[in-house]
């Protein structure tokens, strides 16, 4: 396990909240619910002025890069996509 992700957070969600997370995940082609939740947390914290990333992007940990149409397969640093 990545040392930067040593803590587990368990959250209970309503069916509507879970559906909203899944909709976001699929719309942005994210690999997992956890990746979608991390991205949404990052957006929410940024909206209130908190820099939770400290220079580390969520996409740095996943298997998907971020393109203009959402997350896509490939290396975000070299611009390749599958």
C-alpha positions as CSV (number, residue, x, y, z in Angstrom):
1,X,0.0,0.0,0.0
2,X,1.2,3.5,-0.8
3,X,2.5,5.2,2.4
4,X,0.5,8.3,1.4
5,X,-2.7,6.3,1.7
6,X,-2.1,4.6,5.1
7,X,-5.4,5.7,6.6
8,X,-8.7,4.1,5.8
9,X,-11.9,6.2,6.0
10,X,-15.3,4.4,6.2
11,X,-18.3,6.5,5.2
12,X,-22.0,5.6,5.2
13,X,-23.9,7.0,2.2
14,X,-27.5,7.2,1.2
15,X,-28.5,5.6,-2.1
16,X,-28.8,9.0,-3.7
17,X,-25.3,10.1,-2.5
18,X,-23.8,6.8,-3.8
19,X,-25.6,7.3,-7.2
20,X,-24.2,10.8,-7.4
21,X,-20.6,9.5,-6.8
22,X,-21.1,6.7,-9.3
23,X,-22.5,9.2,-11.9
24,X,-19.4,11.4,-11.4
25,X,-17.1,8.4,-11.6
26,X,-18.5,7.1,-14.9
27,X,-18.9,10.5,-16.5
28,X,-15.2,11.2,-15.9
29,X,-14.1,7.6,-16.6
30,X,-12.5,7.1,-13.2
31,X,-11.3,3.6,-12.3
32,X,-12.8,3.3,-8.9
33,X,-15.3,4.8,-6.4
34,X,-12.3,5.6,-4.2
35,X,-10.7,7.6,-6.9
36,X,-13.9,9.5,-7.5
37,X,-14.3,10.3,-3.8
38,X,-10.7,11.5,-3.6
39,X,-11.2,13.8,-6.6
40,X,-14.5,15.1,-5.2
41,X,-12.9,15.7,-1.8
42,X,-10.0,17.6,-3.5
43,X,-12.6,19.8,-5.4
44,X,-14.6,20.5,-2.3
45,X,-11.5,21.4,-0.2
46,X,-10.2,23.6,-3.0
47,X,-13.7,25.3,-3.2
48,X,-13.3,26.4,0.5
49,X,-9.6,27.4,0.0
50,X,-7.8,24.4,1.4
51,X,-4.9,23.0,-0.5
52,X,-5.2,19.3,0.5
53,X,-3.0,18.0,-2.4
54,X,0.3,19.7,-1.2
55,X,1.7,19.3,-4.7
56,X,0.4,15.8,-5.3
57,X,-2.3,15.2,-7.9
58,X,-4.8,12.4,-7.5
59,X,-4.1,11.3,-11.1
60,X,-0.5,10.6,-10.0
61,X,-1.7,7.6,-8.1
62,X,-4.2,6.1,-10.6
63,X,-4.0,4.3,-13.9
64,X,-5.9,7.0,-15.7
65,X,-4.7,10.4,-16.9
66,X,-6.9,13.5,-17.1
67,X,-7.8,14.7,-20.6
68,X,-10.1,17.5,-21.8
69,X,-13.0,15.0,-21.8
70,X,-12.3,13.6,-18.3
71,X,-10.0,10.7,-17.3
72,X,-8.5,8.7,-20.1
73,X,-6.1,5.8,-20.2
74,X,-2.5,6.7,-20.7
75,X,0.3,8.5,-19.1
76,X,-0.7,12.1,-18.3
77,X,2.9,13.3,-18.3
78,X,3.8,12.1,-21.8
79,X,0.5,12.8,-23.4
80,X,-0.2,9.3,-24.6
81,X,-3.6,7.8,-24.5
82,X,-5.0,4.4,-25.4
